[in-house]
Amino acid sequence: MRIAKSYGIEFSGRSNCRNCFNDLAVQIYNHEQKLNQPVQKSKYRLRDGVDVRIAATGERINNDTLTDEMAERLIKSGLKKYFV
């Protein structure tokens, strides 16, 4: 239930509904598939092993999730040491 709520999926279980939880699981799965779609690759490259999460924004930064916009923002904020 917490996962559904964090994704903004509303759930109201009914005692006479046999598939309510199955439907909820499918909705959560579909939402996670949208979140895990490949992001456009960046022309910037991080050093091997760099995989961090920015606490303020919740962004995960590694070579698979890095975009040009994100890289330029990080470099501008002084985090050049993470880039090759």
C-alpha positions, 0 to 999 in steps of 0.5 A: 500500500505504501508503494502505491501511495508513493506513486500516487496510485489510489487503492480502495480494497473491497471485500467483494473484489477478488482481484483488487490486489492483483490489479494494484500489483499490475498498476505498481508494476506498470508504473515502475516499468515507466520509471525504469525506461532507458534515459538518453545517454550523455556525452559526459562520462562518470568515473567507474564506480560512481553511483550516488543519490542526491538527497535533495532531489532523489536523483540517482546518478550513474553512467546509466542515468546521466544526462547532459543536463544533469552532468552540466549542472553537476560540473557547474556546482563543482563536482568535476572530480566525478567525471572522466 
